[in-house]
Amino acid sequence: MSLKVILKPKERLFINGGVIVNDEERGINLIVANNIPILREKDILTEASADTPCKKIYLTVQLMYMEKENLSDYHKKFRTLVAEVLKAAPSTTGLIQKITEQILNCEYYKALKQAHKLIQYEKELINASKKSA
């Protein structure tokens, strides 16, 4: 099954370690026929921007998805980060269980989407704690 991607003007798309940039002023339609790791620039987190525990989890899952090398190292780091988050915020258990299940099934893209939800939840928790302080 093919994946259709519309690349907006000036948008970047990361495909299996390579970068495609739309240098045009209009959108470009791409069809990717292979099952390879693809992320839009807006969905990529850098090490510098992974400044919270849940963002670090997202980054780790992103690396699992994009690189597929050193998976055992990423799994170990993931477990360490998850333990820290669960200790600080036990209410994240449901989201973390979904992410873990998808990782165990090698469904890294789905895990990445759940990790994005985890970051959103983390923001909610931080905002709530600021309001109550």
N, C-alpha and C positions, 0 to 999 in steps of 0.2 A: 504494500500500500504506500502511495506517495504522500508527501507532506507538502502542501502549498503554503508558501510564505510570501507575504507582501512586504517588501523592504521599503520603508518610507525614505524621503530625501534625507541624506546625511546619516542615515542609520547604519549601524554595523551589525553584522551577524557572524557569530563564531561557529564554525563548522569543523569538527574533528581536528582542532588545533590550528585551523586556518581562519583568516578574517576576510569577510566580504564587506566592502563599503559601497553604499549607493552614493556616488558622486554627482548624481543628477538632481535636478530640481523637481522631479516627479518620481512617483513610486515605481518599483520594479517588481514584477511577478517572478518568483522562483519556484521551481518544483524540485524537491529533493527525493530521489527515488530509493535511496539506501537508508538503512537503519543506522544512522551515525549520530553522535552527540551534537546537538544544535542548541545554542542559546542566543537570545537577543542581548544586545549591549545593556539594555535597561534591567535585565535579569541577572547580570553578572556582578558579583560582589568581589572586591579586591581585599587583599589582606589588610591594607590600611583602613578600609571602611568597615571591616568586621570588628566594630568597637564595643559590642555587647556579647554576652554569652550565647544568645540565640542566633545572632549573626555569625558567630564563629561556628555554630552547628551548621548553618546554611552553607558557609564557605567550605566546610569539610565535605558535606554532601555534594556540593558543586564539583569539588575536585574528584570525588568518586565517579561522578557522572562524566566529566570531561576527560579525565586522564585514564581511568581504569587500570592504572599501574599503581603499585604500592598500596593496593586495596587493604591489605592487612594493617598497614600503618595508619591509614585513614579510619579504619574500623576501630582501632585502638583509641585514636584521638577522639572519635565520635563518642565512644563509651565514657571516656573521661569527662568530656564536656556535658554529656547527658546527666551524669551523676551529679555534677556541680549544679546544673539547672534544676534538677529534681529536688535537690537539697534546699535550694533557695526558694523555689516556687513549685511545690507539689501539685498545684492545680494544672500544670503543664503535662501531666501524666498521659492524658488521652491523646494529645497531639504527638507527643514523643513516641507513644506506642505505635501509632500509625506510621510515623517516619521509620521507626526501627523495623517494623514488619515489611515495609516496602524495600528497605535496604537488604533485608535478608532474602527477599525474592528477586534481588538484582533489578528492581524497578527504580532506578536512581532518579529519573526525571519526575516520577510521581512523588518520590520522597522529597525532592527539591520543592515541589509545589506545596507540600505539607509544611516544609521548613519555612516557607514564606509566610504561611498562616501562623506559625510559631513566632516569627518576628513581629507580626501584627499584634498578637496576643501579648507579647513582651512589652510593646509600646503602650498597650492599654494598662497593663499592670504598673508600669513606670508612671504614667499620667495619673492613675488613681492614687498612687502613693504620694505624689507631689501635691495633689489636692488635699489629702488628709493631713499633710505635714504642716 
